[in-house]
Amino acid sequence: MLKSADCGALREGDIDTHPVLAGWVDRRRDHGGIIFVDLRDRSGIVQVVFNPELAPEAYKQAEALRSEWVVQIRGKVQRRPPDTDNPLMATGTIEVMADEVVVHNQSLTPPFYIEEDSGADEALRLRYRYLDLRRPSMLRNLRLRHNVVKYIRDFLSDRDFIEIETPILIKSTPEGARDFLVPSRRHPGSFYALPQSPQQLKQLLMVSGVERYFQIARCFRDEDMRADRQPEFTQLDLEMSFVEEEDILQLTEELYTGMVAAVSPEKRVITPFPRLTYDEAMDRYGSDKPDLRFEMTMTDVTELANETEFRVFTSTIGAGGIIKGFVVPGCGSYTQSEMRQLEETAKETGAAGLAHVRFRGAGDLAGLTDEDVVLSSGLRMPLEWSIRLATKMGAKPGDAILLMAGKPKEVNQWLSAMRSHMGKSLGMADENLLAFAFVTAFPLFEWDQEGNRWDSSHHPFTAPAEGEEDRLDGDDLGSLKSKAYDLVCNGSELASGSIRIHQRRLQEKVFQILGYSKESMDQQFGQLLEAFEYGAPPHGGIAPGIDRLVAMLAGTASIRDVIAFPKTQSGNDLLFGAPAPVSPEQLKELSIRIDE
Ligand code: ASP
């Protein structure tokens, strides 16, 4: 090794030792006669002192050193002189008196400072990712990710799971996105598809008798990129045989609680994880991935709203819509202009509008007078109505009620965005709390208006809930429940899974509802359907996303900060310049012609 110690690990106990250090010049300061170099390696930074009297040769070389040069330094660890300690540095009470320095490489001036808050634009950081990753926070994220994955591997190995790799070059494995295709040179006109997930492969492994499988799997989905999505991402993919939903949920809860305690002990987790059915989640929070760090549950007040002559309400109700809202604690004294601002926020999230009732004062509802209650303009109702509304929704004097009108689906969407906004802006979302919950009993199908057909809510391999199988022939498919479940946390979906169908007949029935012909079923899923005829055991699994989880643990909003070489929002790799055109020769070999 070219080094005998790590810069950031030196402490007072190392005083009088003679380590060899190697790393990058973080900063060089010339203090008239003495040169200080902050030397950085992945463990941190230590101050190195070059004294012309003690080591004239090294001092001379140190004069030339510049940021990001790669050097090896031999020296002696000593206590810093009195009053020069730096309490902000882990190595702040010691320094290394240099005897010798070897320059291994010089560096151009980096395009941004290698420091915690470089302030550099993300595109520049991605273009020079290898420099960006030198920043301590990025290195910390990479290490955290490693710790998470290592925890998972150990946890599952201890429970007798086997890690098995599945192919990257495969056939279409639908998870609701477009496939990335790879042309085959040896089979002109034929393509591999990159797996959207190893779903069918892990199910086939259950037919193989593996019983407990996992994989840290890369998944590829060619979707229009929404914020916080990557065209390739990493999941812990997991499948078990002879299990029921409860087994998977228990295992998942144990995995996450143990992992958080091991890798991010500063984060708080509430156990047991609350469980909500999909219907409960939608009713109470307007979302199937509610942020449970704060309450603010929603109430449908269509009936009360129907007593008003407020046109927004009455016309919505007339058209089959609903009026729903939630109570914002402590915001009863908001001014007109603050309310207007909230209306703007609501509109930005797509809402048609926002009505409100503000309750000034304190005490209980019975003490309210007309002066204490302020309603949206146009919403003219007597005090008694506002009190009934407050009672139904659980509002107290001092609170505000926010209401929205529209079709159930959109109202839920708008209200949920508003709820998240209020929770965060009122500081109700504790940064150190990971509010996990399981959402269960998802619908089996959802109606795709555009395609005019039924779609799977989860994926087509998900089993119908107990007792629902007979209703697959009925005409109320939208009300069928499934054995699908999600793990959610702080407003994000972290994992989804299900108990699977394991019989050919039932699987074919579901495909048929989804609009597959016999031929297309066989063509796309023939391998799975056939395998089901050779003794497929009951099985189920889950697939926790790794990227978002690590981002949450790292306390960063962007998953790009926890991926070594991520792509931009538009799917570009700015470092390699991918995607990129290829040479005409390569295209010819693949028998591909580009239609300009
Ligand atoms: N394959 C599913 C997904 O990627 C997860 C699962 O059902 O296990 O979402």
Residues whose N, C-alpha, C, O or C-beta is under 5 A from the ligand:
A	BS01	LIG	Q196 S197 Q199 L238 S496 G497 S498 G541 I542 A543
